[in-house]
Amino acid sequence: MLRRTFGPKRVKIREEYIKPNNEELIDLYSPPNIVRVIKERRIRWAAHVARMRKIRDVYRVCCGNLRE
């Protein structure tokens, strides 16, 4: 069923289609690594905070500058 769902992939060099092997299908279908997902979301949140104005409370807490 996975082969039908994901279908064949095209190889540009030879201009032909090949069926994905079992390891490739498992990589496509397997659930995401939870540790990697959490790290990506932390980095995304840090970038969001870095773009905030300096008077925002969240920015001040993350930068350790609480007195301003």
Summary of the structure (lengths in Angstrom):
residues: 68
radius of gyration: 22.0
end to end distance: 59.5
largest distance: 64.2
contacts: 113
relative contact order: 0.09
helix: 54%
strand: 9%
